């Protein structure tokens, strides 16, 4: 009873009686069905078929479909709802790291002969024949079977079960156990938290191209700090202890092993790296059939690239930075030239560009004030990739010709192009949108330019939702640095009238909020605010992605300062340009780093913003993980002043205006402790903070009703207080 009373005293809980608003209900209801039907495209190795996932019933359960290029028809291969769907904790954790909210079939793999597809559900592995649709459950005698991969010669399937690595031999139908000593805090073949959350490495298993070698990770978390994840959603309270790498604390120890196969026998050995200080296993590729491994140091300003050949490890290249190195996943081995194609920001412009490693020499091949996003295809003469060539907020599809050394943008429409290219580089799927055009998916013949419409997501009119004006803004600050933003406001504003402004922000590295693509929440929910007489503004401050490393890196060792100053300067610019904006009624909201931005804006930079809504915010960088925090802030031991200056906890006494915090109690990424400590400081300083907690919810605060409730609360808060 005492604990419950203390909880009620500490936390200010908002009233949960939402006012009736039919228009808002219609907006949110419409958003349920506005998502694309086709997703996660994977081409067959022969380029004759396209596998994809579909939530055709709009129930968040993904089914497996296939499109036949010869017949031009699509058909369902697997209806996941016919299976008993049960996910392991490891699968749930990986989905959370990858921000996947669906269930059903999440991952599937083509066999390399192209006649079958492998998928796993509820801890079992299945294959399905493409032509007949025949399903076979593989006779594997261990459960559950997780994260399976197929060797290129279609003879082996590697997977993880209860923390150990196994290999299933397709010809003999035997299962071989590769590792045997997994425990609660030690496991094999899976990515650790830091890798999957912050390094975009989601796997711990890799087959060599010839299928004769299997590389796998070993992760030891025994020395890591423990954080209690509370799950009080029933009469019996529960909690789990999460091994979490707090900034400045202990990381997981990660080792890499290689198993060499000779028939059904194998020999395993550790690949040992000659580094004395801590490091991350960043990437595992192959140089021919030999492992090519990226290792980055803990501070993430030195990237080592090692070749492992004939049991010997050699350093092929080393990249350094005065602040940090941004990892990407762009890599091709060019067999005919015995060369490697990759991207790096180690350029005079500090934008990510194409390089070639050949004969122990590195050469930069592209240049300019734009960046390559992702490799999409390579045919031996041309490299296909996405990049923001036409504008920092666009994503274009382009090609580099190795003979002419020229670059050509292949997509004509300005906006955002998500590309999935066939292995033979003859076709590609273009998922296109811009701010006012919902997703359109086309199958494009690269040679003829012929297009076939796959899917078109329309815009439905919502009664009572008024049109608004959308203006792209661009301005320079006093230092001559250019910024881009987007302003939405009502069409009809009374002459001399003033309207409030809501600023939406993320603000952190590796992200942009002004990209030129269709976001249903922006298009409908922000229009709801303009219908109610509000303006909505978003801009990309320094520290954001897409503008090169020089634009991103000024926040190094000093987060939470320039980002907010840039946002304030952006607001002042639009107030000057659009005099109907009331500078005395400016609100701000954001999620995760955007929540951190909101706390910082409402405290350190008070009283500029009058209302703030922070969702799942970081309140002190000591509380966040090593890989992310130390990349941008250095270790706390090396940057005590920077951590103190960057913490909203140290400015709570300056809080003015209205502040609402929304947080999932079971958040395993930005822990609820961040909100608890902020509220503790608010109580100590006599500052009122409004709070909405979501029992059992993690960082993404998922669930259809939960999301509806969350956005209604945010909406209500701005309407009532700004």
C-alpha positions as CSV (number, residue, x, y, z in Angstrom):
1,X,0.0,0.0,0.0
2,X,2.8,2.4,0.8
3,X,4.4,1.9,-2.6
4,X,1.1,2.5,-4.3
5,X,0.4,5.7,-2.4
6,X,3.9,7.0,-3.1
7,X,3.3,6.3,-6.8
8,X,0.2,8.4,-6.8
9,X,1.9,11.2,-5.0
10,X,4.9,11.3,-7.3
11,X,3.1,11.0,-10.7
12,X,0.5,13.5,-11.9
13,X,-1.9,11.3,-13.9
14,X,-4.1,13.0,-16.4
15,X,-7.8,12.5,-16.7
16,X,-8.5,9.7,-19.1
17,X,-12.0,11.0,-20.2
18,X,-11.3,12.1,-23.8
19,X,-13.8,14.6,-25.2
20,X,-15.9,13.4,-28.1
21,X,-14.4,14.6,-31.5
22,X,-15.9,12.8,-34.5
23,X,-13.5,14.4,-36.9
24,X,-10.5,13.2,-34.9
25,X,-12.0,9.8,-34.6
26,X,-12.5,9.7,-38.4
27,X,-8.9,10.8,-39.0
28,X,-7.4,8.1,-36.8
29,X,-9.9,5.5,-38.1
30,X,-8.9,6.3,-41.6
31,X,-5.2,5.8,-40.8
32,X,-5.8,2.1,-40.0
33,X,-6.4,1.3,-43.6
34,X,-4.1,3.7,-45.3
35,X,-0.9,1.6,-45.3
36,X,0.4,-0.2,-48.4
37,X,-0.7,-3.8,-49.0
38,X,2.6,-5.1,-50.5
39,X,5.8,-4.9,-48.6
40,X,9.2,-6.6,-48.0
41,X,9.9,-7.5,-51.7
42,X,12.4,-10.3,-52.3
43,X,13.3,-11.3,-55.9
44,X,14.0,-15.0,-56.7
45,X,17.6,-15.6,-57.8
46,X,16.4,-16.3,-61.3
47,X,14.5,-12.9,-61.4
48,X,11.4,-14.7,-62.5
49,X,9.4,-14.2,-59.3
50,X,8.9,-11.6,-56.6
51,X,8.1,-12.7,-53.1
52,X,6.4,-10.2,-50.8
53,X,4.4,-9.9,-47.6
54,X,0.9,-8.6,-47.4
55,X,-1.5,-7.7,-44.6
56,X,-4.5,-8.0,-46.9
57,X,-6.9,-8.3,-44.0
58,X,-5.5,-5.3,-42.2
59,X,-5.1,-7.4,-39.0
60,X,-1.3,-6.9,-38.6
61,X,-0.7,-10.5,-39.6
62,X,1.6,-10.8,-42.7
63,X,1.0,-13.5,-45.3
64,X,3.4,-14.6,-48.0
65,X,2.6,-13.8,-51.6
66,X,4.3,-14.3,-54.9
67,X,4.2,-12.5,-58.3
68,X,5.1,-14.3,-61.5
69,X,6.8,-12.0,-64.0
70,X,5.9,-14.4,-66.9
71,X,2.2,-14.6,-66.2
72,X,1.8,-11.2,-64.7
73,X,-0.2,-12.6,-61.9
74,X,0.1,-12.7,-58.1
75,X,-1.1,-15.3,-55.7
76,X,-1.0,-16.1,-52.0
77,X,1.4,-18.9,-51.0
78,X,1.0,-18.9,-47.2
79,X,-1.9,-17.6,-45.1
80,X,-0.2,-17.1,-41.8
81,X,-3.6,-17.0,-39.9
82,X,-4.0,-20.7,-40.6
83,X,-1.0,-21.4,-38.4
84,X,-0.8,-21.1,-34.7
85,X,1.3,-18.0,-34.3
86,X,3.5,-18.0,-31.2
87,X,6.6,-15.8,-31.0
88,X,9.6,-16.5,-28.8
89,X,11.0,-13.7,-26.6
90,X,14.1,-13.5,-28.9
91,X,11.9,-12.9,-31.9
92,X,9.9,-10.3,-30.1
93,X,13.2,-8.5,-29.1
94,X,14.5,-8.5,-32.7
95,X,11.2,-7.1,-34.0
96,X,11.3,-4.4,-31.4
97,X,14.9,-3.5,-32.5
98,X,13.8,-3.5,-36.1
99,X,10.6,-1.5,-35.3
100,X,8.4,-4.2,-36.7
101,X,4.8,-4.2,-35.4
102,X,3.3,-7.0,-37.4
103,X,3.1,-10.7,-36.7
104,X,2.8,-13.7,-39.0
105,X,5.5,-14.3,-41.5
106,X,8.2,-11.6,-40.8
107,X,11.2,-13.1,-42.6
108,X,11.4,-15.4,-45.6
109,X,14.3,-16.6,-47.8
110,X,14.5,-17.9,-51.3
111,X,16.4,-21.1,-52.0
112,X,19.1,-20.3,-54.5
113,X,17.7,-22.6,-57.2
114,X,14.5,-20.5,-57.0
115,X,12.0,-23.3,-56.7
116,X,11.2,-23.0,-52.9
117,X,10.9,-20.4,-50.2
118,X,11.9,-21.0,-46.5
119,X,9.9,-19.4,-43.7
120,X,9.5,-20.0,-40.0
121,X,6.5,-19.7,-37.8
122,X,6.0,-20.5,-34.1
123,X,9.5,-22.0,-33.8
124,X,9.2,-24.3,-36.8
125,X,10.8,-24.1,-40.2
126,X,8.8,-24.7,-43.4
127,X,9.5,-24.7,-47.1
128,X,6.9,-24.0,-49.7
129,X,7.2,-24.9,-53.4
130,X,6.7,-21.9,-55.7
131,X,4.8,-23.7,-58.5
132,X,2.6,-26.2,-56.5
133,X,2.3,-24.3,-53.2
134,X,3.2,-27.6,-51.4
135,X,4.2,-26.9,-47.8
136,X,6.7,-29.1,-45.9
137,X,7.6,-28.8,-42.3
138,X,11.3,-29.7,-41.9
139,X,11.9,-32.6,-39.4
140,X,14.1,-30.8,-37.0
141,X,14.1,-32.3,-33.5
142,X,15.0,-29.1,-31.6
143,X,12.6,-26.3,-30.6
144,X,12.3,-23.4,-31.2
145,X,14.0,-22.9,-34.5
146,X,14.9,-19.2,-34.9
147,X,16.6,-16.9,-37.4
148,X,17.3,-19.5,-40.2
149,X,19.6,-18.8,-43.1
150,X,20.2,-21.0,-46.2
151,X,23.7,-21.7,-47.7
152,X,24.1,-20.6,-51.3
153,X,24.5,-24.2,-52.5
154,X,21.1,-25.1,-50.9
155,X,22.6,-27.9,-48.8
156,X,22.5,-26.4,-45.3
157,X,20.2,-24.3,-43.1
158,X,21.8,-22.7,-40.0
159,X,19.6,-21.6,-37.2
160,X,19.5,-20.8,-33.5
161,X,17.7,-22.7,-30.7
162,X,17.8,-21.8,-27.0
163,X,21.0,-19.7,-27.6
164,X,22.9,-22.4,-29.5
165,X,23.7,-22.7,-33.2
166,X,22.6,-25.7,-35.3
167,X,22.9,-26.7,-38.9
168,X,20.3,-28.8,-40.7
169,X,21.6,-30.8,-43.7
170,X,18.9,-30.8,-46.4
171,X,20.2,-33.9,-48.2
172,X,20.6,-36.3,-45.2
173,X,17.9,-34.5,-43.1
174,X,20.2,-34.5,-40.2
175,X,20.6,-31.8,-37.6
176,X,24.1,-31.0,-36.3
177,X,24.7,-29.0,-33.1
178,X,27.5,-26.5,-33.6
179,X,27.6,-25.0,-30.1
180,X,26.5,-26.5,-26.7
181,X,27.2,-24.2,-23.8
182,X,24.7,-21.4,-24.2
183,X,23.1,-20.1,-20.9
184,X,20.9,-17.2,-19.8
185,X,23.6,-14.6,-20.3
186,X,25.7,-16.3,-23.0
187,X,24.4,-17.2,-26.5
188,X,25.5,-17.8,-30.0
189,X,24.4,-16.8,-33.5
190,X,22.4,-13.7,-32.5
191,X,23.1,-10.0,-32.5
192,X,23.5,-8.4,-29.1
193,X,21.4,-5.3,-28.1
194,X,23.9,-2.7,-29.2
195,X,24.4,-4.3,-32.6
196,X,20.7,-4.6,-33.4
197,X,19.5,-1.4,-31.9
198,X,22.4,1.0,-32.9
199,X,24.6,-0.6,-35.5
200,X,22.0,-2.1,-37.9
201,X,23.5,-5.5,-37.6
202,X,20.6,-7.8,-36.9
203,X,22.2,-11.2,-37.6
204,X,24.8,-13.4,-35.9
205,X,25.0,-16.1,-38.7
206,X,26.7,-15.9,-42.1
207,X,27.4,-18.6,-44.7
208,X,30.3,-18.2,-47.1
209,X,29.2,-18.0,-50.8
210,X,30.4,-21.6,-51.4
211,X,28.4,-22.9,-48.4
212,X,31.5,-24.5,-46.9
213,X,32.0,-22.0,-44.0
214,X,29.6,-20.8,-41.3
215,X,30.5,-17.7,-39.3
216,X,28.6,-17.2,-36.0
217,X,28.8,-14.9,-33.0
218,X,29.3,-15.6,-29.4
219,X,27.9,-13.1,-27.0
220,X,28.7,-12.9,-23.3
221,X,26.6,-10.5,-21.2
222,X,27.5,-11.7,-17.7
223,X,29.2,-8.5,-16.7
224,X,26.7,-6.1,-18.0
225,X,24.4,-3.9,-15.7
226,X,20.9,-5.3,-15.1
227,X,17.8,-3.1,-15.5
228,X,14.4,-4.3,-14.3
229,X,11.7,-4.2,-17.0
230,X,8.4,-4.1,-15.2
231,X,5.3,-5.6,-16.7
232,X,2.4,-4.9,-14.4
233,X,-0.5,-5.7,-16.8
234,X,-2.2,-8.4,-14.7
235,X,-2.9,-9.2,-11.1
236,X,0.4,-11.0,-10.8
237,X,3.2,-8.4,-11.4
238,X,6.2,-9.5,-13.4
239,X,9.6,-8.1,-14.2
240,X,12.6,-9.2,-16.2
241,X,16.2,-8.2,-15.8
242,X,17.6,-6.8,-19.0
243,X,21.3,-6.8,-19.7
244,X,21.7,-3.2,-20.7
245,X,24.9,-1.4,-21.9
246,X,24.6,1.9,-20.1
247,X,26.8,4.7,-21.4
248,X,30.2,4.4,-19.7
249,X,29.4,0.9,-18.5
250,X,30.0,-2.6,-19.5
251,X,29.3,-3.8,-23.1
252,X,28.6,-7.4,-24.1
253,X,31.8,-9.3,-25.0
254,X,31.3,-10.4,-28.7
255,X,33.5,-13.0,-30.4
256,X,33.4,-14.4,-33.9
257,X,33.8,-18.1,-34.8
258,X,34.1,-19.9,-38.1
259,X,33.0,-23.5,-38.7
260,X,34.6,-25.2,-41.7
261,X,32.5,-28.1,-43.1
262,X,33.7,-31.3,-44.7
263,X,30.6,-33.2,-45.5
264,X,28.7,-33.8,-42.2
265,X,31.8,-33.0,-40.1
266,X,33.0,-29.5,-39.1
267,X,35.8,-27.8,-37.2
268,X,35.2,-24.5,-35.3
269,X,37.7,-21.9,-34.3
270,X,37.7,-18.4,-33.1
271,X,38.7,-15.5,-35.3
272,X,40.8,-13.4,-33.0
273,X,41.3,-9.7,-33.6
274,X,44.6,-8.0,-32.5
275,X,42.9,-5.1,-30.7
276,X,43.7,-4.3,-27.1
277,X,40.7,-2.0,-26.5
278,X,37.0,-2.7,-26.7
279,X,35.3,-2.9,-30.1
280,X,32.1,-3.8,-31.9
281,X,31.7,-6.4,-34.5
282,X,30.1,-4.1,-37.1
283,X,29.7,-6.1,-40.4
284,X,30.5,-9.5,-41.8
285,X,31.0,-9.7,-45.6
286,X,32.9,-12.0,-47.9
287,X,35.9,-11.3,-50.2
288,X,35.2,-14.2,-52.6
289,X,34.7,-17.1,-50.1
290,X,36.9,-15.5,-47.5
291,X,35.4,-13.5,-44.5
292,X,35.8,-9.8,-44.8
293,X,35.1,-8.3,-41.4
294,X,34.4,-4.7,-40.2
295,X,35.5,-3.9,-36.7
296,X,34.8,-0.5,-35.1
297,X,36.3,0.7,-31.8
298,X,34.1,1.5,-28.9
299,X,34.4,5.3,-29.5
300,X,33.4,4.5,-33.2
301,X,36.0,6.8,-34.7
302,X,38.3,4.0,-36.1
303,X,37.0,1.4,-38.6
304,X,39.2,-1.7,-39.3
305,X,38.6,-3.9,-42.3
306,X,40.0,-7.4,-41.9
307,X,40.4,-10.2,-44.4
308,X,40.5,-13.7,-42.9
309,X,42.2,-16.2,-45.3
310,X,43.8,-19.5,-44.7
311,X,43.5,-19.1,-40.9
312,X,45.3,-15.8,-41.1
313,X,43.9,-12.3,-40.4
314,X,45.2,-9.3,-42.3
315,X,44.2,-5.6,-42.0
316,X,43.3,-4.4,-45.5
317,X,42.3,-0.8,-44.6
318,X,41.7,1.5,-41.7
319,X,39.5,4.5,-41.6
320,X,39.6,7.2,-38.9
321,X,37.5,10.3,-38.0
322,X,38.0,13.1,-35.6
323,X,34.4,12.5,-34.2
324,X,32.6,9.4,-35.4
325,X,32.2,7.1,-38.4
326,X,28.7,6.4,-39.8
327,X,28.3,2.7,-40.7
328,X,26.3,1.7,-43.7
329,X,25.6,-1.6,-45.4
330,X,26.8,-0.9,-48.9
331,X,29.2,-3.6,-50.1
332,X,29.7,-5.6,-53.3
333,X,32.5,-8.0,-54.2
334,X,33.4,-7.6,-57.9
335,X,34.6,-11.1,-58.7
336,X,35.9,-10.3,-62.2
337,X,38.1,-7.5,-60.9
338,X,38.8,-9.0,-57.5
339,X,37.7,-5.7,-56.1
340,X,35.4,-4.3,-53.5
341,X,32.8,-1.6,-54.0
342,X,31.8,0.3,-50.9
343,X,30.7,3.8,-49.6
344,X,32.4,6.1,-47.2
345,X,32.1,9.7,-45.9
346,X,35.8,10.0,-45.9
347,X,35.6,12.5,-48.8
348,X,36.5,16.2,-49.2
349,X,32.8,17.1,-49.1
350,X,32.1,14.7,-46.2
351,X,29.2,13.2,-48.1
352,X,28.8,9.4,-48.5
353,X,30.2,8.4,-51.9
354,X,31.3,5.4,-53.9
355,X,34.8,3.9,-53.6
356,X,36.6,0.9,-55.1
357,X,39.2,-1.1,-53.3
358,X,41.5,-2.9,-55.9
359,X,45.1,-4.0,-55.8
360,X,45.5,-2.6,-52.3
361,X,44.4,0.9,-53.5
362,X,41.3,2.8,-52.6
363,X,39.8,5.2,-55.2
364,X,36.8,7.5,-54.8
365,X,34.5,7.2,-57.9
366,X,31.6,9.7,-57.2
367,X,31.6,13.2,-55.7
368,X,29.3,16.1,-55.0
369,X,27.1,17.6,-52.3
370,X,24.8,14.6,-52.2
371,X,25.0,11.2,-50.6
372,X,24.5,7.6,-51.7
373,X,21.9,5.9,-49.6
374,X,21.9,2.3,-50.6
375,X,23.3,-0.1,-53.3
376,X,20.5,-1.8,-55.2
377,X,22.2,-3.8,-58.0
378,X,25.4,-4.5,-59.9
379,X,25.7,-6.1,-63.3
380,X,29.5,-6.0,-63.8
381,X,29.4,-2.7,-65.7
382,X,27.0,-0.5,-63.9
383,X,26.2,0.1,-60.2
384,X,22.6,1.0,-59.3
385,X,21.9,2.9,-56.1
386,X,19.6,5.3,-54.4
387,X,20.8,8.9,-53.5
388,X,19.6,12.4,-52.8
389,X,21.1,13.9,-55.9
390,X,18.2,16.2,-56.9
391,X,17.5,17.6,-53.4
392,X,18.6,16.7,-49.8
393,X,15.0,15.8,-49.1
394,X,14.5,13.5,-52.1
395,X,15.6,9.9,-52.7
396,X,16.4,9.2,-56.4
397,X,17.3,6.0,-58.2
398,X,20.6,6.4,-60.1
399,X,23.3,4.4,-61.9
400,X,27.0,4.8,-62.1
401,X,28.7,3.6,-65.4
402,X,32.2,2.2,-64.8
403,X,33.2,2.7,-68.4
404,X,32.1,6.3,-68.9
405,X,32.4,7.2,-65.2
406,X,29.1,9.0,-65.5
407,X,26.1,9.1,-63.3
408,X,22.5,9.1,-64.5
409,X,19.3,9.6,-62.4
410,X,16.8,7.0,-63.6
411,X,13.7,8.2,-61.8
412,X,12.0,11.3,-63.2
413,X,9.5,12.1,-60.5
414,X,10.8,14.2,-57.6
415,X,10.1,12.6,-54.3
416,X,11.0,9.5,-52.4
417,X,11.8,6.3,-54.3
418,X,12.2,2.9,-52.5
419,X,13.8,0.5,-54.9
420,X,13.9,-3.3,-55.0
421,X,16.0,-4.5,-58.0
422,X,16.0,-7.9,-59.7
423,X,19.3,-9.9,-59.4
424,X,19.9,-9.7,-63.2
425,X,19.4,-5.9,-63.0
426,X,16.7,-6.0,-65.7
427,X,13.7,-5.0,-63.6
428,X,13.0,-3.0,-60.5
429,X,10.1,-2.2,-58.2
430,X,9.8,1.5,-57.5
431,X,7.7,2.4,-54.5
432,X,7.2,6.1,-55.0
433,X,5.6,8.9,-53.0
434,X,5.9,12.6,-52.2
435,X,4.3,14.8,-49.6
436,X,1.0,14.9,-51.4
437,X,1.1,11.7,-53.3
438,X,0.5,8.4,-51.4
439,X,2.6,5.3,-52.2
440,X,2.5,4.0,-55.8
441,X,4.3,0.8,-56.6
442,X,5.5,0.1,-60.2
443,X,7.3,-2.8,-61.8
444,X,9.7,-1.2,-64.3
445,X,11.6,-2.7,-67.2
446,X,15.0,-1.0,-67.1
447,X,15.7,-1.4,-70.8
448,X,12.3,-0.3,-72.2
449,X,11.1,1.9,-69.4
450,X,7.8,0.1,-69.5
451,X,5.9,0.3,-66.2
452,X,3.2,-1.8,-64.6
453,X,1.3,-0.5,-61.7
454,X,1.4,-2.9,-58.8
455,X,-0.4,-0.9,-56.1
456,X,-1.7,2.6,-55.6
457,X,-2.7,3.9,-52.2
458,X,-5.4,6.5,-52.7
459,X,-6.4,9.6,-50.7
460,X,-9.9,9.4,-49.3
461,X,-11.8,12.5,-48.4
462,X,-12.7,12.9,-44.7
463,X,-15.7,14.9,-44.0
464,X,-14.8,18.1,-42.1
465,X,-11.1,17.9,-42.8
466,X,-10.2,21.1,-44.6
467,X,-7.5,21.6,-47.2
468,X,-4.4,23.4,-46.1
469,X,-1.4,25.1,-47.5
470,X,1.9,23.3,-47.5
471,X,5.0,25.4,-48.1
472,X,8.6,24.2,-48.3
473,X,10.8,26.8,-46.6
474,X,14.6,27.3,-46.9
475,X,16.7,29.8,-45.0
476,X,20.3,30.5,-43.9
477,X,21.3,31.3,-40.4
478,X,23.8,33.9,-39.4
479,X,26.7,31.5,-40.1
480,X,25.4,31.0,-43.7
481,X,24.2,27.4,-43.1
482,X,21.1,26.5,-45.1
483,X,18.2,24.7,-43.5
484,X,15.1,23.1,-45.0
485,X,11.7,22.9,-43.5
486,X,8.0,22.4,-44.2
487,X,5.1,24.6,-42.9
488,X,1.4,23.6,-43.0
489,X,-1.3,26.2,-42.2
490,X,-5.0,26.9,-42.8
491,X,-6.0,28.2,-46.2
492,X,-8.2,31.0,-44.9
493,X,-6.7,33.1,-42.1
494,X,-8.4,36.3,-41.1
495,X,-6.5,39.4,-42.0
496,X,-4.4,40.5,-39.0
497,X,-5.2,37.3,-37.2
498,X,-2.8,35.1,-35.2
499,X,-2.6,31.3,-35.0
500,X,-0.6,29.0,-32.8
501,X,2.3,26.9,-34.1
502,X,3.1,23.3,-33.3
503,X,6.7,22.2,-34.0
504,X,7.3,18.5,-34.7
505,X,10.9,17.4,-34.2
506,X,13.2,14.4,-34.1
507,X,16.4,16.3,-34.4
508,X,18.9,13.6,-33.8
509,X,21.5,11.9,-36.0
510,X,20.6,9.3,-38.7
511,X,17.2,10.8,-39.4
512,X,15.4,13.5,-41.3
513,X,11.8,14.8,-40.7
514,X,11.5,16.8,-43.9
515,X,12.0,14.0,-46.5
516,X,9.7,14.3,-49.5
517,X,7.6,11.2,-49.0
518,X,4.0,10.6,-48.0
519,X,3.4,10.2,-44.3
520,X,-0.3,9.5,-43.5
521,X,0.1,11.0,-40.0
522,X,1.5,14.2,-41.5
523,X,-1.1,14.4,-44.3
524,X,-4.1,13.7,-42.2
525,X,-3.3,14.3,-38.5
526,X,-1.4,17.5,-39.2
527,X,-4.2,18.6,-41.4
528,X,-6.5,18.0,-38.5
529,X,-4.6,20.7,-36.6
530,X,-4.7,23.1,-39.5
531,X,-8.5,22.5,-39.7
532,X,-8.6,23.5,-36.1
533,X,-6.7,26.7,-36.8
534,X,-3.1,25.7,-36.0
535,X,0.0,25.8,-38.1
536,X,2.5,22.8,-38.0
537,X,6.2,23.2,-38.7
538,X,9.1,20.8,-39.0
539,X,12.7,21.3,-40.1
540,X,16.0,19.4,-40.1
541,X,18.5,21.0,-37.7
542,X,22.2,20.4,-37.5
543,X,22.8,16.9,-36.4
544,X,20.3,15.5,-38.8
545,X,21.1,13.1,-41.6
546,X,21.1,13.6,-45.4
547,X,23.3,16.7,-45.6
548,X,26.7,15.2,-45.2
549,X,28.9,14.6,-42.2
550,X,29.8,18.3,-41.8
551,X,26.2,19.1,-41.2
552,X,25.7,16.2,-38.8
553,X,28.8,16.4,-36.7
554,X,28.7,19.8,-35.0
555,X,26.7,18.2,-32.2
556,X,29.6,16.0,-31.3
557,X,30.1,15.8,-27.5
558,X,27.5,18.5,-27.0
559,X,24.0,17.2,-27.8
560,X,20.9,19.3,-26.9
561,X,22.3,22.7,-27.8
562,X,22.7,23.5,-31.5
563,X,19.7,21.3,-32.4
564,X,17.3,23.5,-30.3
565,X,19.0,26.8,-31.3
566,X,18.4,25.8,-35.0
567,X,14.8,25.0,-34.3
568,X,14.2,28.3,-32.6
569,X,15.9,30.1,-35.4
570,X,13.6,28.3,-37.8
571,X,10.5,29.3,-35.9
572,X,11.7,32.9,-35.8
573,X,12.3,32.8,-39.6
574,X,8.8,31.6,-40.4
575,X,7.2,34.0,-37.9
576,X,9.0,36.8,-39.8
577,X,7.9,35.4,-43.2
578,X,4.4,34.4,-42.1
579,X,3.2,37.2,-39.7
580,X,0.0,35.3,-38.9
581,X,2.1,32.9,-36.8
582,X,1.9,33.8,-33.1
583,X,5.4,33.6,-31.6
584,X,3.8,33.7,-28.1
585,X,1.9,30.4,-28.8
586,X,4.5,27.9,-30.0
587,X,4.4,24.3,-28.9
588,X,6.8,21.4,-29.6
589,X,6.5,17.6,-29.6
590,X,8.7,14.6,-30.5
591,X,9.3,10.9,-29.8
592,X,12.5,9.3,-28.5
593,X,15.3,11.8,-29.5
594,X,12.4,14.1,-30.4
595,X,11.2,13.6,-26.8
596,X,14.6,14.6,-25.6
597,X,14.5,17.7,-27.8
598,X,11.1,18.5,-26.2
599,X,12.4,18.2,-22.6
600,X,15.4,20.3,-23.5
601,X,13.4,22.9,-25.3
602,X,10.9,23.2,-22.3
603,X,13.7,23.5,-19.7
604,X,17.1,24.6,-21.0
605,X,15.6,27.0,-23.6
606,X,12.5,28.1,-21.6
607,X,10.3,30.1,-22.0
608,X,10.4,30.1,-25.8
609,X,8.0,27.1,-26.2
610,X,4.7,27.3,-24.3
611,X,3.6,23.7,-24.6
612,X,5.6,20.5,-25.0
613,X,4.7,16.9,-25.5
614,X,7.6,14.4,-25.0
615,X,7.0,10.7,-26.0
616,X,9.5,8.2,-24.6
617,X,12.2,10.8,-23.9
618,X,15.8,10.5,-22.9
619,X,16.3,12.8,-19.9
620,X,20.0,12.1,-19.3
621,X,22.5,10.4,-21.6
622,X,24.0,8.4,-18.8
623,X,20.8,6.4,-18.9
624,X,21.1,5.5,-22.6
625,X,23.1,2.8,-24.3
626,X,26.8,2.8,-25.1
627,X,26.8,2.4,-28.9
628,X,24.6,5.3,-29.6
629,X,25.5,7.7,-26.8
630,X,29.2,7.3,-26.9
631,X,29.3,7.6,-30.7
632,X,28.0,11.2,-30.4
633,X,29.0,12.2,-26.9
634,X,32.2,10.2,-26.2
635,X,32.3,8.2,-23.0
636,X,31.1,9.9,-19.9
637,X,34.5,9.4,-18.3
638,X,36.0,11.6,-21.1
639,X,33.2,14.2,-21.4
640,X,31.8,15.0,-17.9
641,X,30.9,18.6,-18.8
642,X,29.2,17.6,-22.0
643,X,27.0,15.1,-20.3
644,X,26.0,17.6,-17.6
645,X,25.2,20.3,-20.1
646,X,23.2,18.0,-22.3
647,X,20.9,16.7,-19.5
648,X,17.4,18.2,-19.2
649,X,17.5,17.0,-15.5
650,X,19.9,19.9,-14.8
651,X,17.5,22.5,-16.1
652,X,14.1,21.4,-14.6
653,X,14.0,24.5,-12.4
654,X,13.7,26.6,-15.6
655,X,10.6,24.7,-16.8
656,X,7.7,27.0,-17.8
657,X,4.5,26.3,-19.7
658,X,2.7,23.0,-20.0
659,X,4.5,19.7,-20.4
660,X,3.1,16.3,-21.0
661,X,5.2,13.1,-21.0
662,X,4.0,9.9,-22.4
663,X,6.1,6.7,-21.9
664,X,5.8,2.9,-22.0
665,X,6.5,1.5,-18.6
666,X,8.2,-1.6,-20.2
667,X,10.3,0.4,-22.6
668,X,13.6,-1.6,-23.0
669,X,15.3,1.0,-25.2
670,X,14.7,4.4,-23.5
671,X,13.9,3.1,-20.0
672,X,11.0,4.5,-18.0
673,X,13.7,5.6,-15.5
674,X,14.3,8.6,-17.7
675,X,10.8,9.9,-17.0
676,X,10.9,8.9,-13.3
677,X,14.1,11.0,-12.7
678,X,12.6,13.9,-14.6
679,X,9.5,13.8,-12.5
680,X,11.6,13.5,-9.3
681,X,13.4,16.7,-10.3
682,X,10.1,18.4,-11.1
683,X,8.7,17.6,-7.6
684,X,11.9,18.8,-6.0
685,X,11.6,22.1,-7.9
686,X,7.8,22.5,-7.5
687,X,7.2,22.2,-11.2
688,X,4.0,20.6,-12.6
689,X,4.4,17.9,-15.2
690,X,1.5,16.0,-16.8
691,X,2.0,12.3,-17.3
692,X,0.5,9.4,-19.3
693,X,2.0,6.0,-18.8
694,X,1.3,2.9,-21.0
695,X,1.5,-0.3,-18.9
696,X,3.4,-3.1,-20.6
697,X,4.3,-1.1,-23.6
698,X,7.8,-0.7,-25.0
699,X,9.5,2.1,-26.9
700,X,7.2,2.0,-29.9
701,X,4.0,2.0,-27.7
702,X,2.3,-0.4,-30.2
703,X,-1.2,-1.6,-30.4
704,X,-4.1,-0.2,-32.4
705,X,-6.2,1.0,-29.5
706,X,-3.0,2.2,-27.7
707,X,-1.9,4.3,-30.6
708,X,-5.3,5.8,-31.0
709,X,-5.4,6.7,-27.3
710,X,-1.8,8.1,-27.5
711,X,-2.5,10.5,-30.4
712,X,-5.8,11.6,-29.0
713,X,-4.1,12.6,-25.8
714,X,-1.4,14.5,-27.7
715,X,-4.1,16.2,-29.8
716,X,-6.2,17.1,-26.7
717,X,-3.2,18.5,-24.9
718,X,-2.3,21.0,-27.7
719,X,-5.9,22.0,-28.3
720,X,-6.5,22.7,-24.6
721,X,-3.2,24.4,-23.8
722,X,-1.8,26.2,-26.8
